[in-house]
Amino acid sequence: MRLTVLGAGAWGTALAIAYARHPEHQVTLWARDAQHIAQLAQQGENSRYLAGAPLPPSLALSADFSAAVSDADLLLVVTPMAGLRPTLQQLVEQQQCKPLLWACKGIEANTGLLPHQVVAECYPPDVPVGVLSGPSFAKEVAADLPAALVLASHDVDFADRTAQALHNPRLRLYASSDVIGVEIGGAVKNVMAIAAGMADGLQFGMNSRAALITRGLAEMARLASRLGGEAHTLSGLAGMGDLILTCTGDLSRNRRVGQALASGKTLPEILAELGHVAEGVATAYETQRLAQALQVDMPITETVCAILSGTVSIHTAVSQLLERGPRHEF
């Protein structure tokens, strides 16, 4: 398969590396910054976003958008959420609307749209598309450590055959038709990871972390169900799996944001030091607005937003969350 990865951040680079290892795939990694591509070619690795992961010799590198997509059988958009719409628009403008997967995890700022809704606004409806998500740290995938992802599409045949084409023993793919559930899992787990990082930073212990992950999963499932997704999807790889990884793993950028907030650092300081996009920050506000509009109870999300916005201190916000009255679990 001729596969073009659009976006040379950590995750895009990791996926490109993972598939370029296999001779049945011809992989091109594209970035809009020509200087960045030149640096990748010179150094043989993405030192800016994924240092220490050598690029396979078979991996083609390009800053020429038209050339990168023209011969592709499948496009994989691996940009921050803010880059999804511009990338789709560029594909439409150049009449290069190929079968496409997106690996963006978030909710579009200002519109409150999930990725598939952005795709529906921008991309031709007759072109097969889907979402790729699941528990996956870029560094581990690039190091050829085993991982498993979910590929979801409203076109079940496209999901099945594409998952089969991209499946390998080190990067297992499972097909799904629940695009909404998979997207909500990928987006909102980042919000919960900020909360988990704060709890860890405040040294609340492992009991607290387990409770927070479980109640966070309940929030995610409520929102997905209200939007038309399937609650059981959130108990799978794209929900529980990604949530556990992001809330507990030291490689989680969003968890590190929460830990830094608990240490007393300001959000601008944290984001400047991070050097990468932490999708959970923008996603928290969009999730809160969406939940309020749909009348979905999401107290952990509300607490994270209150802390991020600086309206209450982290200690006050956490105390208010813990002081909520008892209720039925389900």
C-alpha positions in Angstrom: 0.0 0.0 0.0 1.2 3.5 -0.8 0.6 5.4 2.4 1.2 9.1 2.9 1.4 10.5 6.5 0.4 14.2 6.6 2.1 15.7 9.7 5.6 15.1 11.0 5.0 15.5 14.7 5.8 12.7 17.2 2.8 10.5 16.4 2.9 11.1 12.6 6.6 10.2 12.6 6.1 7.1 14.7 3.3 5.8 12.4 5.5 6.5 9.3 8.4 4.6 10.9 6.1 1.7 12.0 4.7 1.2 8.5 7.9 1.9 6.6 9.5 -1.1 8.3 7.3 -3.4 6.2 8.1 -3.9 2.5 4.5 -4.2 1.5 4.0 -0.5 2.2 5.6 2.5 0.5 5.4 5.3 3.0 5.9 9.1 2.6 6.1 11.5 5.5 5.0 15.0 4.7 5.5 18.2 6.7 4.7 21.7 5.6 8.0 23.1 6.9 10.6 22.4 4.3 13.4 23.1 6.8 12.0 20.5 9.2 12.0 17.9 6.4 15.6 18.8 5.4 16.6 18.4 9.1 14.9 15.0 9.2 16.8 13.9 6.0 20.1 15.2 7.3 19.9 13.8 10.8 18.0 10.5 10.0 15.6 11.1 12.9 13.0 13.6 14.1 15.1 15.2 16.8 12.5 18.0 17.4 9.6 15.7 18.2 10.9 12.1 18.5 14.6 12.0 19.2 16.3 8.7 19.2 14.0 7.0 16.7 15.9 6.4 13.5 14.0 6.8 10.2 14.0 3.7 8.0 15.9 4.2 4.8 12.8 3.3 2.8 10.8 6.2 4.3 10.3 9.0 1.8 10.3 12.6 3.1 8.6 15.5 1.4 7.6 19.1 2.0 5.8 19.1 -1.4 2.1 18.5 -0.6 1.0 17.8 -4.1 3.8 15.3 -4.8 3.3 13.6 -1.4 -0.4 12.8 -1.9 -0.7 12.4 -5.7 0.2 8.7 -5.8 -1.1 7.6 -2.4 -3.6 4.8 -1.9 -4.4 6.0 1.6 -3.8 9.3 3.4 -3.3 9.5 7.2 -3.8 13.0 8.7 -1.7 13.1 11.9 -1.9 16.8 12.8 -3.1 18.6 15.9 -6.8 19.0 15.9 -6.4 22.6 14.7 -4.6 21.3 11.5 -7.3 18.9 10.4 -9.6 21.4 8.6 -6.8 23.2 6.7 -5.3 19.9 5.6 -8.7 18.7 4.3 -9.3 22.0 2.5 -5.9 21.7 0.8 -6.7 18.2 -0.4 -10.0 19.5 -1.8 -8.4 22.5 -3.5 -5.8 20.3 -5.2 -8.5 17.6 -6.1 -6.6 15.0 -4.2 -9.4 13.5 -2.1 -8.2 10.0 -1.5 -9.4 7.5 1.1 -8.3 9.0 4.4 -7.8 8.3 8.1 -7.3 10.9 10.7 -5.4 10.3 14.0 -6.3 13.7 15.5 -7.6 13.5 19.1 -9.7 16.4 20.2 -12.7 18.7 19.6 -12.3 21.6 17.2 -12.0 24.9 19.0 -14.8 27.4 18.6 -17.0 25.0 16.6 -17.2 22.2 19.1 -17.1 19.7 16.3 -15.7 16.2 16.5 -13.2 15.3 13.8 -15.7 13.3 11.7 -18.0 16.3 11.7 -15.1 18.5 10.4 -14.4 15.9 7.7 -18.1 15.8 6.7 -18.1 19.6 6.3 -14.9 19.6 4.1 -14.5 16.3 2.3 -16.6 14.6 -0.4 -19.1 12.3 1.1 -18.4 9.5 -1.4 -14.7 9.1 -0.4 -14.2 6.4 2.3 -12.8 7.8 5.6 -12.2 6.8 9.2 -10.5 7.5 12.5 -7.5 5.8 14.0 -7.2 5.9 17.7 -6.2 3.9 20.8 -3.5 3.6 23.6 -0.3 4.5 21.8 2.7 6.5 22.9 4.7 7.6 19.9 8.1 6.7 21.4 7.0 3.1 22.0 5.5 2.6 18.6 8.6 4.0 16.9 10.7 1.5 19.0 8.7 -1.4 17.5 7.1 -2.3 20.8 3.7 -4.0 20.6 0.5 -1.8 20.5 -3.1 -2.1 19.5 -5.4 0.5 17.9 -8.9 0.9 16.7 -9.9 1.9 13.1 -13.5 3.1 13.0 -15.5 4.1 10.0 -19.2 4.5 9.1 -18.2 2.4 6.0 -17.8 -1.0 7.7 -16.2 -2.6 4.6 -13.6 0.2 4.5 -12.9 -0.2 8.2 -12.5 -4.0 7.8 -10.2 -4.0 4.7 -8.1 -1.0 5.8 -7.6 -2.5 9.3 -6.5 -5.8 7.6 -4.1 -4.0 5.3 -2.5 -2.0 8.1 -2.5 -4.8 10.7 0.8 -6.3 11.7 2.0 -8.3 14.8 3.6 -5.2 16.4 0.7 -2.8 15.6 -2.5 -4.6 15.8 -5.7 -3.0 14.4 -9.3 -3.7 15.3 -12.1 -2.5 13.2 -15.2 -0.6 14.5 -18.2 1.2 13.1 -18.6 3.5 16.2 -16.8 6.6 15.0 -18.3 8.8 17.7 -17.4 6.5 20.6 -13.8 6.2 19.3 -13.4 9.9 18.9 -14.9 10.8 22.3 -12.5 8.3 23.9 -9.5 9.8 22.1 -10.5 13.4 22.9 -11.8 13.4 26.5 -9.1 11.0 27.9 -6.7 13.9 27.6 -8.9 16.0 29.9 -8.9 13.1 32.4 -5.1 12.8 32.1 -4.7 16.4 33.2 -6.9 15.6 36.2 -4.9 12.5 37.0 -1.7 14.4 36.7 -3.0 16.9 39.3 -4.0 14.1 41.6 -0.6 12.6 41.3 1.1 15.9 41.8 -0.9 16.5 45.0 0.2 13.0 46.1 -3.4 11.7 46.5 -2.2 8.2 46.0 -3.1 5.2 43.8 -6.6 4.7 45.3 -7.5 8.2 44.2 -6.0 7.7 40.7 -8.1 4.5 40.2 -11.3 6.3 41.3 -10.6 9.2 39.1 -9.9 7.0 36.0 -13.1 5.0 36.6 -15.3 8.1 37.1 -13.6 9.8 34.2 -14.5 6.8 32.1 -18.1 7.2 33.2 -18.1 10.8 32.1 -16.7 9.8 28.7 -19.4 7.1 28.2 -22.2 9.5 29.2 -21.1 12.0 26.6 -20.5 9.5 23.9 -24.0 7.9 24.5 -25.7 11.3 24.3 -24.0 12.0 21.0 -25.1 8.7 19.5 -22.0 6.6 20.3 -22.0 3.2 21.9 -21.1 3.1 25.6 -19.4 -0.3 25.2 -16.9 1.3 22.9 -15.5 3.3 25.8 -14.7 0.0 27.6 -12.4 -0.9 24.8 -9.0 0.2 23.4 -10.1 3.7 22.3 -11.8 4.4 25.7 -10.5 2.5 28.7 -7.2 1.5 27.1 -6.3 5.0 26.0 -7.5 6.5 29.3 -5.4 4.2 31.5 -2.3 4.8 29.4 -2.7 8.6 29.3 -3.6 8.9 33.0 -0.7 6.7 34.3 2.1 6.8 31.7 5.1 9.1 32.3 5.2 9.9 28.5 1.8 11.5 28.7 2.0 15.2 27.9 -1.4 15.9 29.4 -0.6 14.2 32.6 2.5 16.3 32.8 0.4 19.4 32.5 -1.6 18.3 35.5 1.5 17.5 37.6 3.0 20.9 36.7 -0.2 22.7 37.7 -0.2 20.9 41.1 3.4 22.1 41.6 2.3 25.7 41.3 3.4 26.5 37.8 1.1 28.7 35.6 -0.4 27.3 32.4 1.6 29.5 30.0 4.8 28.4 31.7 3.8 24.8 31.4 2.9 24.9 27.7 6.1 26.9 26.9 8.2 24.3 28.6 6.4 21.3 27.1 7.3 22.2 23.5 4.5 19.9 22.2 0.8 20.3 21.8 -1.2 19.2 24.8 -4.6 18.6 23.2 -6.3 18.2 26.6 -6.2 21.9 27.4 -8.2 23.1 24.5 -10.4 20.0 24.5 -11.4 20.6 28.2 -13.2 23.8 27.4 -14.9 22.4 24.3 -15.9 19.3 26.2 -17.4 21.4 28.9 -19.4 23.5 26.5 -20.6 20.4 24.7 -21.6 18.7 27.9 -23.5 21.7 29.1 -25.4 22.1 25.9 -26.4 18.4 26.0 -27.0 18.5 29.8 -24.4 15.8 30.5 -23.0 15.7 34.0 -19.2 15.9 33.8 -17.8 17.1 37.2 -14.2 16.1 36.6 -14.2 18.0 33.3 -15.7 21.1 35.0 -13.1 20.9 37.7 -10.2 20.8 35.2 -11.7 23.8 33.3 -12.0 25.8 36.5 -8.4 25.2 37.3 -7.1 25.8 33.8 -9.0 29.1 33.6 -7.7 30.2 37.0 -11.2 30.9 38.4 -10.4 28.8 41.4 -7.2 27.5 43.0 -6.3 23.8 42.4 -6.8 23.0 46.1 -10.3 24.7 46.2 -11.4 23.0 43.0 -10.3 19.6 44.1 -11.9 20.0 47.5 -15.2 21.0 45.9 -15.0 17.9 43.7 -14.3 15.6 46.6 -17.1 17.1 48.7 -19.8 16.2 46.2 -22.6 14.3 47.8 -23.1 10.5 47.5 -25.1 9.1 44.6 -25.7 5.9 42.7 -22.7 4.7 40.7 -24.7 3.9 37.6 
